[in-house]
């Protein structure tokens, strides 16, 4: 369980309550996942979407701040041993 803070008007954060990631995300939401040091750990891709259609804002954040190029085939390797299905 984590504290969920939602963006509200004027890009202010509204302090939330403790909920699970499944409660925080809608079925069509995308999310960046960070480790405790703030390093990019992963990208949550909603069911029915493909990594080839990453929203432009997520693409730019990942490329600019983390050096992730979604056009690089090695970024989305099929790794069934380390895969989590949501």
PyMOL Python script that loads the backbone (N, CA, C, O; Angstrom):
from pymol import cmd

cmd.read_pdbstr("""\
ATOM      1  N   UNK A   1       0.834  -1.169   0.000  1.00  0.00           N
ATOM      2  CA  UNK A   1       0.000   0.000   0.000  1.00  0.00           C
ATOM      3  C   UNK A   1       0.884   1.238   0.000  1.00  0.00           C
ATOM      4  O   UNK A   1       1.923   1.284   0.659  1.00  0.00           O
ATOM      5  N   UNK A   2       0.454   2.222  -0.741  1.00  0.00           N
ATOM      6  CA  UNK A   2       1.186   3.467  -0.869  1.00  0.00           C
ATOM      7  C   UNK A   2       0.223   4.632  -0.734  1.00  0.00           C
ATOM      8  O   UNK A   2      -0.986   4.474  -0.903  1.00  0.00           O
ATOM      9  N   UNK A   3       0.765   5.801  -0.430  1.00  0.00           N
ATOM     10  CA  UNK A   3      -0.064   6.996  -0.417  1.00  0.00           C
ATOM     11  C   UNK A   3      -0.229   7.469  -1.849  1.00  0.00           C
ATOM     12  O   UNK A   3       0.754   7.587  -2.581  1.00  0.00           O
ATOM     13  N   UNK A   4      -1.422   7.732  -2.242  1.00  0.00           N
ATOM     14  CA  UNK A   4      -1.730   8.201  -3.581  1.00  0.00           C
ATOM     15  C   UNK A   4      -2.029   9.688  -3.524  1.00  0.00           C
ATOM     16  O   UNK A   4      -2.943  10.111  -2.816  1.00  0.00           O
ATOM     17  N   UNK A   5      -1.275  10.479  -4.253  1.00  0.00           N
ATOM     18  CA  UNK A   5      -1.505  11.915  -4.344  1.00  0.00           C
ATOM     19  C   UNK A   5      -1.927  12.239  -5.765  1.00  0.00           C
ATOM     20  O   UNK A   5      -1.179  11.989  -6.711  1.00  0.00           O
ATOM     21  N   UNK A   6      -3.092  12.781  -5.916  1.00  0.00           N
ATOM     22  CA  UNK A   6      -3.658  13.060  -7.230  1.00  0.00           C
ATOM     23  C   UNK A   6      -3.433  14.517  -7.613  1.00  0.00           C
ATOM     24  O   UNK A   6      -3.540  15.414  -6.777  1.00  0.00           O
ATOM     25  N   UNK A   7      -3.120  14.740  -8.889  1.00  0.00           N
ATOM     26  CA  UNK A   7      -3.010  16.112  -9.396  1.00  0.00           C
ATOM     27  C   UNK A   7      -4.400  16.729  -9.470  1.00  0.00           C
ATOM     28  O   UNK A   7      -5.351  16.105  -9.941  1.00  0.00           O
ATOM     29  N   UNK A   8      -4.496  17.950  -9.000  1.00  0.00           N
ATOM     30  CA  UNK A   8      -5.768  18.681  -9.062  1.00  0.00           C
ATOM     31  C   UNK A   8      -5.512  20.008  -9.756  1.00  0.00           C
ATOM     32  O   UNK A   8      -4.394  20.260 -10.205  1.00  0.00           O
ATOM     33  N   UNK A   9      -6.503  20.843  -9.851  1.00  0.00           N
ATOM     34  CA  UNK A   9      -6.385  22.122 -10.547  1.00  0.00           C
ATOM     35  C   UNK A   9      -5.107  22.880 -10.234  1.00  0.00           C
ATOM     36  O   UNK A   9      -4.655  22.905  -9.089  1.00  0.00           O
ATOM     37  N   UNK A  10      -4.533  23.492 -11.243  1.00  0.00           N
ATOM     38  CA  UNK A  10      -3.313  24.272 -11.070  1.00  0.00           C
ATOM     39  C   UNK A  10      -2.089  23.417 -10.785  1.00  0.00           C
ATOM     40  O   UNK A  10      -1.101  23.915 -10.245  1.00  0.00           O
ATOM     41  N   UNK A  11      -2.138  22.155 -11.136  1.00  0.00           N
ATOM     42  CA  UNK A  11      -1.044  21.201 -10.937  1.00  0.00           C
ATOM     43  C   UNK A  11      -0.617  21.087  -9.471  1.00  0.00           C
ATOM     44  O   UNK A  11       0.564  20.912  -9.172  1.00  0.00           O
ATOM     45  N   UNK A  12      -1.584  21.188  -8.569  1.00  0.00           N
ATOM     46  CA  UNK A  12      -1.316  21.000  -7.152  1.00  0.00           C
ATOM     47  C   UNK A  12      -1.610  19.552  -6.786  1.00  0.00           C
ATOM     48  O   UNK A  12      -2.462  18.906  -7.396  1.00  0.00           O
ATOM     49  N   UNK A  13      -0.898  19.054  -5.790  1.00  0.00           N
ATOM     50  CA  UNK A  13      -1.105  17.684  -5.348  1.00  0.00           C
ATOM     51  C   UNK A  13      -2.101  17.671  -4.194  1.00  0.00           C
ATOM     52  O   UNK A  13      -1.984  18.454  -3.251  1.00  0.00           O
ATOM     53  N   UNK A  14      -3.066  16.789  -4.276  1.00  0.00           N
ATOM     54  CA  UNK A  14      -4.010  16.595  -3.184  1.00  0.00           C
ATOM     55  C   UNK A  14      -3.571  15.353  -2.430  1.00  0.00           C
ATOM     56  O   UNK A  14      -3.561  14.259  -2.994  1.00  0.00           O
ATOM     57  N   UNK A  15      -3.212  15.505  -1.175  1.00  0.00           N
ATOM     58  CA  UNK A  15      -2.745  14.367  -0.393  1.00  0.00           C
ATOM     59  C   UNK A  15      -3.882  13.362  -0.292  1.00  0.00           C
ATOM     60  O   UNK A  15      -5.033  13.708  -0.025  1.00  0.00           O
ATOM     61  N   UNK A  16      -3.525  12.135  -0.511  1.00  0.00           N
ATOM     62  CA  UNK A  16      -4.527  11.086  -0.542  1.00  0.00           C
ATOM     63  C   UNK A  16      -4.448  10.151   0.639  1.00  0.00           C
ATOM     64  O   UNK A  16      -3.951  10.502   1.709  1.00  0.00           O
ATOM     65  N   UNK A  17      -4.942   8.969   0.421  1.00  0.00           N
ATOM     66  CA  UNK A  17      -4.955   7.932   1.436  1.00  0.00           C
ATOM     67  C   UNK A  17      -4.119   6.761   0.940  1.00  0.00           C
ATOM     68  O   UNK A  17      -3.679   6.747  -0.209  1.00  0.00           O
ATOM     69  N   UNK A  18      -3.906   5.804   1.787  1.00  0.00           N
ATOM     70  CA  UNK A  18      -3.155   4.622   1.391  1.00  0.00           C
ATOM     71  C   UNK A  18      -4.040   3.702   0.558  1.00  0.00           C
ATOM     72  O   UNK A  18      -5.092   3.244   1.006  1.00  0.00           O
ATOM     73  N   UNK A  19      -3.582   3.443  -0.673  1.00  0.00           N
ATOM     74  CA  UNK A  19      -4.290   2.544  -1.581  1.00  0.00           C
ATOM     75  C   UNK A  19      -3.271   1.733  -2.373  1.00  0.00           C
ATOM     76  O   UNK A  19      -2.080   2.045  -2.365  1.00  0.00           O
ATOM     77  N   UNK A  20      -3.734   0.703  -3.048  1.00  0.00           N
ATOM     78  CA  UNK A  20      -2.852  -0.112  -3.881  1.00  0.00           C
ATOM     79  C   UNK A  20      -2.705   0.526  -5.255  1.00  0.00           C
ATOM     80  O   UNK A  20      -3.492   1.391  -5.638  1.00  0.00           O
ATOM     81  N   UNK A  21      -1.692   0.092  -5.987  1.00  0.00           N
ATOM     82  CA  UNK A  21      -1.476   0.608  -7.350  1.00  0.00           C
ATOM     83  C   UNK A  21      -2.686   0.304  -8.233  1.00  0.00           C
ATOM     84  O   UNK A  21      -3.045   1.107  -9.094  1.00  0.00           O
ATOM     85  N   UNK A  22      -3.309  -0.844  -8.021  1.00  0.00           N
ATOM     86  CA  UNK A  22      -4.481  -1.201  -8.825  1.00  0.00           C
ATOM     87  C   UNK A  22      -5.645  -0.263  -8.564  1.00  0.00           C
ATOM     88  O   UNK A  22      -6.443  -0.004  -9.464  1.00  0.00           O
ATOM     89  N   UNK A  23      -5.755   0.250  -7.342  1.00  0.00           N
ATOM     90  CA  UNK A  23      -6.812   1.199  -7.024  1.00  0.00           C
ATOM     91  C   UNK A  23      -6.500   2.584  -7.607  1.00  0.00           C
ATOM     92  O   UNK A  23      -7.418   3.333  -7.943  1.00  0.00           O
ATOM     93  N   UNK A  24      -5.228   2.922  -7.729  1.00  0.00           N
ATOM     94  CA  UNK A  24      -4.820   4.242  -8.200  1.00  0.00           C
ATOM     95  C   UNK A  24      -4.965   4.392  -9.713  1.00  0.00           C
ATOM     96  O   UNK A  24      -5.269   5.478 -10.207  1.00  0.00           O
ATOM     97  N   UNK A  25      -4.747   3.300 -10.446  1.00  0.00           N
ATOM     98  CA  UNK A  25      -4.744   3.387 -11.902  1.00  0.00           C
ATOM     99  C   UNK A  25      -6.069   2.955 -12.503  1.00  0.00           C
ATOM    100  O   UNK A  25      -6.666   1.969 -12.071  1.00  0.00           O
ATOM    101  N   UNK A  26      -6.524   3.696 -13.500  1.00  0.00           N
ATOM    102  CA  UNK A  26      -7.678   3.270 -14.286  1.00  0.00           C
ATOM    103  C   UNK A  26      -7.189   2.283 -15.339  1.00  0.00           C
ATOM    104  O   UNK A  26      -5.984   2.139 -15.544  1.00  0.00           O
ATOM    105  N   UNK A  27      -8.112   1.608 -16.003  1.00  0.00           N
ATOM    106  CA  UNK A  27      -7.762   0.566 -16.971  1.00  0.00           C
ATOM    107  C   UNK A  27      -6.905   1.058 -18.122  1.00  0.00           C
ATOM    108  O   UNK A  27      -6.156   0.277 -18.709  1.00  0.00           O
ATOM    109  N   UNK A  28      -6.999   2.343 -18.459  1.00  0.00           N
ATOM    110  CA  UNK A  28      -6.250   2.859 -19.607  1.00  0.00           C
ATOM    111  C   UNK A  28      -5.105   3.790 -19.202  1.00  0.00           C
ATOM    112  O   UNK A  28      -4.565   4.504 -20.047  1.00  0.00           O
ATOM    113  N   UNK A  29      -4.730   3.790 -17.916  1.00  0.00           N
ATOM    114  CA  UNK A  29      -3.636   4.640 -17.434  1.00  0.00           C
ATOM    115  C   UNK A  29      -2.270   4.032 -17.717  1.00  0.00           C
ATOM    116  O   UNK A  29      -2.095   2.814 -17.705  1.00  0.00           O
ATOM    117  N   UNK A  30      -1.316   4.903 -17.968  1.00  0.00           N
ATOM    118  CA  UNK A  30       0.097   4.546 -18.088  1.00  0.00           C
ATOM    119  C   UNK A  30       0.792   5.057 -16.831  1.00  0.00           C
ATOM    120  O   UNK A  30       0.314   6.002 -16.204  1.00  0.00           O
ATOM    121  N   UNK A  31       1.917   4.445 -16.453  1.00  0.00           N
ATOM    122  CA  UNK A  31       2.628   4.915 -15.259  1.00  0.00           C
ATOM    123  C   UNK A  31       4.116   4.612 -15.377  1.00  0.00           C
ATOM    124  O   UNK A  31       4.519   3.587 -15.928  1.00  0.00           O
ATOM    125  N   UNK A  32       4.915   5.522 -14.850  1.00  0.00           N
ATOM    126  CA  UNK A  32       6.343   5.280 -14.698  1.00  0.00           C
ATOM    127  C   UNK A  32       6.556   4.776 -13.281  1.00  0.00           C
ATOM    128  O   UNK A  32       5.927   5.272 -12.346  1.00  0.00           O
ATOM    129  N   UNK A  33       7.430   3.803 -13.113  1.00  0.00           N
ATOM    130  CA  UNK A  33       7.693   3.210 -11.812  1.00  0.00           C
ATOM    131  C   UNK A  33       9.151   3.479 -11.457  1.00  0.00           C
ATOM    132  O   UNK A  33      10.058   3.213 -12.246  1.00  0.00           O
ATOM    133  N   UNK A  34       9.357   4.011 -10.253  1.00  0.00           N
ATOM    134  CA  UNK A  34      10.690   4.374  -9.796  1.00  0.00           C
ATOM    135  C   UNK A  34      11.057   3.561  -8.565  1.00  0.00           C
ATOM    136  O   UNK A  34      10.192   3.172  -7.781  1.00  0.00           O
ATOM    137  N   UNK A  35      12.367   3.307  -8.404  1.00  0.00           N
ATOM    138  CA  UNK A  35      12.812   2.640  -7.187  1.00  0.00           C
ATOM    139  C   UNK A  35      12.986   3.680  -6.082  1.00  0.00           C
ATOM    140  O   UNK A  35      12.728   4.865  -6.296  1.00  0.00           O
ATOM    141  N   UNK A  36      13.421   3.244  -4.910  1.00  0.00           N
ATOM    142  CA  UNK A  36      13.505   4.163  -3.769  1.00  0.00           C
ATOM    143  C   UNK A  36      14.557   5.248  -3.946  1.00  0.00           C
ATOM    144  O   UNK A  36      14.547   6.238  -3.214  1.00  0.00           O
ATOM    145  N   UNK A  37      15.471   5.081  -4.908  1.00  0.00           N
ATOM    146  CA  UNK A  37      16.480   6.109  -5.179  1.00  0.00           C
ATOM    147  C   UNK A  37      16.018   7.092  -6.257  1.00  0.00           C
ATOM    148  O   UNK A  37      16.700   8.077  -6.538  1.00  0.00           O
ATOM    149  N   UNK A  38      14.873   6.824  -6.852  1.00  0.00           N
ATOM    150  CA  UNK A  38      14.374   7.692  -7.914  1.00  0.00           C
ATOM    151  C   UNK A  38      14.798   7.262  -9.302  1.00  0.00           C
ATOM    152  O   UNK A  38      14.542   7.968 -10.278  1.00  0.00           O
ATOM    153  N   UNK A  39      15.452   6.096  -9.404  1.00  0.00           N
ATOM    154  CA  UNK A  39      15.838   5.574 -10.712  1.00  0.00           C
ATOM    155  C   UNK A  39      14.629   4.923 -11.386  1.00  0.00           C
ATOM    156  O   UNK A  39      13.808   4.281 -10.730  1.00  0.00           O
ATOM    157  N   UNK A  40      14.535   5.100 -12.696  1.00  0.00           N
ATOM    158  CA  UNK A  40      13.434   4.508 -13.450  1.00  0.00           C
ATOM    159  C   UNK A  40      13.535   2.995 -13.387  1.00  0.00           C
ATOM    160  O   UNK A  40      14.559   2.418 -13.750  1.00  0.00           O
ATOM    161  N   UNK A  41      12.483   2.362 -12.929  1.00  0.00           N
ATOM    162  CA  UNK A  41      12.463   0.905 -12.770  1.00  0.00           C
ATOM    163  C   UNK A  41      11.634   0.241 -13.867  1.00  0.00           C
ATOM    164  O   UNK A  41      11.936  -0.876 -14.288  1.00  0.00           O
ATOM    165  N   UNK A  42      10.591   0.926 -14.328  1.00  0.00           N
ATOM    166  CA  UNK A  42       9.755   0.316 -15.345  1.00  0.00           C
ATOM    167  C   UNK A  42       8.659   1.232 -15.835  1.00  0.00           C
ATOM    168  O   UNK A  42       8.489   2.357 -15.365  1.00  0.00           O
ATOM    169  N   UNK A  43       7.931   0.713 -16.786  1.00  0.00           N
ATOM    170  CA  UNK A  43       6.824   1.423 -17.403  1.00  0.00           C
ATOM    171  C   UNK A  43       5.602   0.523 -17.321  1.00  0.00           C
ATOM    172  O   UNK A  43       5.625  -0.609 -17.805  1.00  0.00           O
ATOM    173  N   UNK A  44       4.538   1.021 -16.712  1.00  0.00           N
ATOM    174  CA  UNK A  44       3.293   0.279 -16.667  1.00  0.00           C
ATOM    175  C   UNK A  44       2.524   0.588 -17.939  1.00  0.00           C
ATOM    176  O   UNK A  44       2.197   1.743 -18.212  1.00  0.00           O
ATOM    177  N   UNK A  45       2.239  -0.445 -18.713  1.00  0.00           N
ATOM    178  CA  UNK A  45       1.517  -0.312 -19.974  1.00  0.00           C
ATOM    179  C   UNK A  45       0.139  -0.941 -19.782  1.00  0.00           C
ATOM    180  O   UNK A  45       0.050  -2.119 -19.437  1.00  0.00           O
ATOM    181  N   UNK A  46      -0.930  -0.189 -19.997  1.00  0.00           N
ATOM    182  CA  UNK A  46      -2.262  -0.752 -19.784  1.00  0.00           C
ATOM    183  C   UNK A  46      -2.579  -1.862 -20.782  1.00  0.00           C
ATOM    184  O   UNK A  46      -2.131  -1.841 -21.929  1.00  0.00           O
ATOM    185  N   UNK A  47      -3.355  -2.822 -20.318  1.00  0.00           N
ATOM    186  CA  UNK A  47      -3.773  -3.937 -21.169  1.00  0.00           C
ATOM    187  C   UNK A  47      -4.437  -3.401 -22.432  1.00  0.00           C
ATOM    188  O   UNK A  47      -5.250  -2.479 -22.370  1.00  0.00           O
ATOM    189  N   UNK A  48      -4.090  -3.976 -23.563  1.00  0.00           N
ATOM    190  CA  UNK A  48      -4.653  -3.547 -24.835  1.00  0.00           C
ATOM    191  C   UNK A  48      -3.831  -2.488 -25.542  1.00  0.00           C
ATOM    192  O   UNK A  48      -4.080  -2.170 -26.705  1.00  0.00           O
ATOM    193  N   UNK A  49      -2.851  -1.943 -24.836  1.00  0.00           N
ATOM    194  CA  UNK A  49      -1.962  -0.948 -25.449  1.00  0.00           C
ATOM    195  C   UNK A  49      -0.660  -1.629 -25.825  1.00  0.00           C
ATOM    196  O   UNK A  49      -0.369  -2.736 -25.372  1.00  0.00           O
ATOM    197  N   UNK A  50       0.101  -0.968 -26.641  1.00  0.00           N
ATOM    198  CA  UNK A  50       1.386  -1.498 -27.062  1.00  0.00           C
ATOM    199  C   UNK A  50       2.479  -0.500 -26.734  1.00  0.00           C
ATOM    200  O   UNK A  50       2.254   0.710 -26.706  1.00  0.00           O
ATOM    201  N   UNK A  51       3.678  -1.034 -26.486  1.00  0.00           N
ATOM    202  CA  UNK A  51       4.799  -0.146 -26.191  1.00  0.00           C
ATOM    203  C   UNK A  51       5.145   0.747 -27.375  1.00  0.00           C
ATOM    204  O   UNK A  51       5.834   1.753 -27.207  1.00  0.00           O
ATOM    205  N   UNK A  52       4.676   0.393 -28.575  1.00  0.00           N
ATOM    206  CA  UNK A  52       4.965   1.210 -29.754  1.00  0.00           C
ATOM    207  C   UNK A  52       4.123   2.484 -29.780  1.00  0.00           C
ATOM    208  O   UNK A  52       4.360   3.355 -30.618  1.00  0.00           O
ATOM    209  N   UNK A  53       3.152   2.611 -28.888  1.00  0.00           N
ATOM    210  CA  UNK A  53       2.310   3.805 -28.851  1.00  0.00           C
ATOM    211  C   UNK A  53       2.411   4.499 -27.492  1.00  0.00           C
ATOM    212  O   UNK A  53       1.408   4.968 -26.954  1.00  0.00           O
ATOM    213  N   UNK A  54       3.614   4.559 -26.947  1.00  0.00           N
ATOM    214  CA  UNK A  54       3.843   5.249 -25.681  1.00  0.00           C
ATOM    215  C   UNK A  54       3.420   6.705 -25.839  1.00  0.00           C
ATOM    216  O   UNK A  54       3.812   7.359 -26.806  1.00  0.00           O
ATOM    217  N   UNK A  55       2.623   7.223 -24.899  1.00  0.00           N
ATOM    218  CA  UNK A  55       2.230   8.638 -25.001  1.00  0.00           C
ATOM    219  C   UNK A  55       3.449   9.550 -25.109  1.00  0.00           C
ATOM    220  O   UNK A  55       4.474   9.311 -24.471  1.00  0.00           O
ATOM    221  N   UNK A  56       3.327  10.584 -25.911  1.00  0.00           N
ATOM    222  CA  UNK A  56       4.446  11.477 -26.217  1.00  0.00           C
ATOM    223  C   UNK A  56       5.104  12.044 -24.955  1.00  0.00           C
ATOM    224  O   UNK A  56       6.330  12.135 -24.887  1.00  0.00           O
ATOM    225  N   UNK A  57       4.302  12.424 -23.959  1.00  0.00           N
ATOM    226  CA  UNK A  57       4.883  12.997 -22.740  1.00  0.00           C
ATOM    227  C   UNK A  57       5.756  11.980 -22.008  1.00  0.00           C
ATOM    228  O   UNK A  57       6.827  12.333 -21.514  1.00  0.00           O
ATOM    229  N   UNK A  58       5.318  10.728 -21.933  1.00  0.00           N
ATOM    230  CA  UNK A  58       6.138   9.690 -21.298  1.00  0.00           C
ATOM    231  C   UNK A  58       7.390   9.418 -22.123  1.00  0.00           C
ATOM    232  O   UNK A  58       8.474   9.220 -21.574  1.00  0.00           O
ATOM    233  N   UNK A  59       7.233   9.412 -23.438  1.00  0.00           N
ATOM    234  CA  UNK A  59       8.382   9.206 -24.325  1.00  0.00           C
ATOM    235  C   UNK A  59       9.446  10.272 -24.070  1.00  0.00           C
ATOM    236  O   UNK A  59      10.626   9.954 -23.919  1.00  0.00           O
ATOM    237  N   UNK A  60       9.027  11.534 -24.023  1.00  0.00           N
ATOM    238  CA  UNK A  60       9.972  12.641 -23.836  1.00  0.00           C
ATOM    239  C   UNK A  60      10.640  12.596 -22.459  1.00  0.00           C
ATOM    240  O   UNK A  60      11.845  12.825 -22.352  1.00  0.00           O
ATOM    241  N   UNK A  61       9.877  12.305 -21.414  1.00  0.00           N
ATOM    242  CA  UNK A  61      10.446  12.206 -20.060  1.00  0.00           C
ATOM    243  C   UNK A  61      11.489  11.100 -20.005  1.00  0.00           C
ATOM    244  O   UNK A  61      12.590  11.303 -19.495  1.00  0.00           O
ATOM    245  N   UNK A  62      11.142   9.938 -20.529  1.00  0.00           N
ATOM    246  CA  UNK A  62      12.063   8.797 -20.474  1.00  0.00           C
ATOM    247  C   UNK A  62      13.330   9.051 -21.283  1.00  0.00           C
ATOM    248  O   UNK A  62      14.424   8.685 -20.854  1.00  0.00           O
ATOM    249  N   UNK A  63      13.189   9.668 -22.437  1.00  0.00           N
ATOM    250  CA  UNK A  63      14.353   9.942 -23.282  1.00  0.00           C
ATOM    251  C   UNK A  63      15.238  11.030 -22.675  1.00  0.00           C
ATOM    252  O   UNK A  63      16.457  10.871 -22.603  1.00  0.00           O
ATOM    253  N   UNK A  64      14.630  12.132 -22.239  1.00  0.00           N
ATOM    254  CA  UNK A  64      15.392  13.276 -21.740  1.00  0.00           C
ATOM    255  C   UNK A  64      16.075  12.988 -20.403  1.00  0.00           C
ATOM    256  O   UNK A  64      17.249  13.313 -20.225  1.00  0.00           O
ATOM    257  N   UNK A  65      15.360  12.393 -19.484  1.00  0.00           N
ATOM    258  CA  UNK A  65      15.882  12.247 -18.124  1.00  0.00           C
ATOM    259  C   UNK A  65      16.519  10.891 -17.826  1.00  0.00           C
ATOM    260  O   UNK A  65      17.319  10.774 -16.898  1.00  0.00           O
ATOM    261  N   UNK A  66      16.168   9.863 -18.612  1.00  0.00           N
ATOM    262  CA  UNK A  66      16.677   8.524 -18.307  1.00  0.00           C
ATOM    263  C   UNK A  66      17.405   7.869 -19.476  1.00  0.00           C
ATOM    264  O   UNK A  66      17.922   6.760 -19.336  1.00  0.00           O
ATOM    265  N   UNK A  67      17.452   8.545 -20.635  1.00  0.00           N
ATOM    266  CA  UNK A  67      18.167   8.014 -21.780  1.00  0.00           C
ATOM    267  C   UNK A  67      17.520   6.801 -22.420  1.00  0.00           C
ATOM    268  O   UNK A  67      18.181   6.052 -23.139  1.00  0.00           O
ATOM    269  N   UNK A  68      16.233   6.597 -22.166  1.00  0.00           N
ATOM    270  CA  UNK A  68      15.517   5.455 -22.733  1.00  0.00           C
ATOM    271  C   UNK A  68      14.970   5.843 -24.097  1.00  0.00           C
ATOM    272  O   UNK A  68      14.203   6.798 -24.219  1.00  0.00           O
ATOM    273  N   UNK A  69      15.364   5.107 -25.111  1.00  0.00           N
ATOM    274  CA  UNK A  69      14.879   5.341 -26.474  1.00  0.00           C
ATOM    275  C   UNK A  69      13.935   4.214 -26.847  1.00  0.00           C
ATOM    276  O   UNK A  69      14.371   3.083 -27.063  1.00  0.00           O
ATOM    277  N   UNK A  70      12.657   4.509 -26.924  1.00  0.00           N
ATOM    278  CA  UNK A  70      11.662   3.476 -27.224  1.00  0.00           C
ATOM    279  C   UNK A  70      11.772   2.942 -28.649  1.00  0.00           C
ATOM    280  O   UNK A  70      11.126   1.951 -28.990  1.00  0.00           O
ATOM    281  N   UNK A  71      12.578   3.586 -29.477  1.00  0.00           N
ATOM    282  CA  UNK A  71      12.806   3.069 -30.828  1.00  0.00           C
ATOM    283  C   UNK A  71      13.895   2.006 -30.846  1.00  0.00           C
ATOM    284  O   UNK A  71      14.133   1.383 -31.881  1.00  0.00           O
ATOM    285  N   UNK A  72      14.562   1.791 -29.709  1.00  0.00           N
ATOM    286  CA  UNK A  72      15.593   0.768 -29.576  1.00  0.00           C
ATOM    287  C   UNK A  72      14.923  -0.565 -29.260  1.00  0.00           C
ATOM    288  O   UNK A  72      14.265  -0.700 -28.228  1.00  0.00           O
ATOM    289  N   UNK A  73      15.086  -1.551 -30.142  1.00  0.00           N
ATOM    290  CA  UNK A  73      14.427  -2.850 -29.961  1.00  0.00           C
ATOM    291  C   UNK A  73      14.798  -3.539 -28.660  1.00  0.00           C
ATOM    292  O   UNK A  73      14.018  -4.351 -28.160  1.00  0.00           O
ATOM    293  N   UNK A  74      15.964  -3.243 -28.093  1.00  0.00           N
ATOM    294  CA  UNK A  74      16.383  -3.884 -26.853  1.00  0.00           C
ATOM    295  C   UNK A  74      15.634  -3.365 -25.627  1.00  0.00           C
ATOM    296  O   UNK A  74      15.695  -3.984 -24.564  1.00  0.00           O
ATOM    297  N   UNK A  75      14.933  -2.246 -25.756  1.00  0.00           N
ATOM    298  CA  UNK A  75      14.210  -1.677 -24.621  1.00  0.00           C
ATOM    299  C   UNK A  75      13.067  -2.599 -24.199  1.00  0.00           C
ATOM    300  O   UNK A  75      12.827  -2.775 -23.005  1.00  0.00           O
ATOM    301  N   UNK A  76      12.367  -3.182 -25.155  1.00  0.00           N
ATOM    302  CA  UNK A  76      11.218  -4.039 -24.866  1.00  0.00           C
ATOM    303  C   UNK A  76      11.513  -5.484 -25.235  1.00  0.00           C
ATOM    304  O   UNK A  76      10.867  -6.051 -26.117  1.00  0.00           O
ATOM    305  N   UNK A  77      12.485  -6.077 -24.562  1.00  0.00           N
ATOM    306  CA  UNK A  77      12.788  -7.486 -24.779  1.00  0.00           C
ATOM    307  C   UNK A  77      11.721  -8.323 -24.098  1.00  0.00           C
ATOM    308  O   UNK A  77      11.233  -7.971 -23.024  1.00  0.00           O
ATOM    309  N   UNK A  78      11.361  -9.430 -24.726  1.00  0.00           N
ATOM    310  CA  UNK A  78      10.465 -10.382 -24.074  1.00  0.00           C
ATOM    311  C   UNK A  78      11.278 -11.176 -23.074  1.00  0.00           C
ATOM    312  O   UNK A  78      12.154 -11.956 -23.449  1.00  0.00           O
ATOM    313  N   UNK A  79      10.984 -10.975 -21.804  1.00  0.00           N
ATOM    314  CA  UNK A  79      11.704 -11.647 -20.730  1.00  0.00           C
ATOM    315  C   UNK A  79      10.668 -12.274 -19.816  1.00  0.00           C
ATOM    316  O   UNK A  79      10.277 -11.680 -18.811  1.00  0.00           O
ATOM    317  N   UNK A  80      10.227 -13.469 -20.161  1.00  0.00           N
ATOM    318  CA  UNK A  80       9.139 -14.094 -19.433  1.00  0.00           C
ATOM    319  C   UNK A  80       9.498 -14.422 -17.995  1.00  0.00           C
ATOM    320  O   UNK A  80       8.605 -14.547 -17.158  1.00  0.00           O
ATOM    321  N   UNK A  81      10.779 -14.566 -17.685  1.00  0.00           N
ATOM    322  CA  UNK A  81      11.174 -14.873 -16.316  1.00  0.00           C
ATOM    323  C   UNK A  81      11.020 -13.672 -15.401  1.00  0.00           C
ATOM    324  O   UNK A  81      10.815 -13.847 -14.199  1.00  0.00           O
ATOM    325  N   UNK A  82      11.111 -12.461 -15.926  1.00  0.00           N
ATOM    326  CA  UNK A  82      11.027 -11.254 -15.113  1.00  0.00           C
ATOM    327  C   UNK A  82       9.812 -10.408 -15.478  1.00  0.00           C
ATOM    328  O   UNK A  82       9.827  -9.190 -15.299  1.00  0.00           O
ATOM    329  N   UNK A  83       8.792 -11.027 -15.974  1.00  0.00           N
ATOM    330  CA  UNK A  83       7.625 -10.291 -16.447  1.00  0.00           C
ATOM    331  C   UNK A  83       6.510 -10.319 -15.402  1.00  0.00           C
ATOM    332  O   UNK A  83       6.245 -11.359 -14.800  1.00  0.00           O
ATOM    333  N   UNK A  84       5.874  -9.199 -15.193  1.00  0.00           N
ATOM    334  CA  UNK A  84       4.722  -9.098 -14.315  1.00  0.00           C
ATOM    335  C   UNK A  84       3.543  -8.683 -15.162  1.00  0.00           C
ATOM    336  O   UNK A  84       3.585  -7.653 -15.835  1.00  0.00           O
ATOM    337  N   UNK A  85       2.494  -9.477 -15.131  1.00  0.00           N
ATOM    338  CA  UNK A  85       1.298  -9.141 -15.875  1.00  0.00           C
ATOM    339  C   UNK A  85       0.296  -8.511 -14.930  1.00  0.00           C
ATOM    340  O   UNK A  85       0.025  -9.043 -13.854  1.00  0.00           O
ATOM    341  N   UNK A  86      -0.259  -7.364 -15.340  1.00  0.00           N
ATOM    342  CA  UNK A  86      -1.249  -6.670 -14.508  1.00  0.00           C
ATOM    343  C   UNK A  86      -2.600  -6.795 -15.152  1.00  0.00           C
ATOM    344  O   UNK A  86      -3.586  -6.284 -14.621  1.00  0.00           O
TER     345      UNK A  86
END
""", "prot")
cmd.dss("prot")
cmd.show_as("cartoon", "prot")
cmd.util.cbc("prot")
cmd.orient("prot")
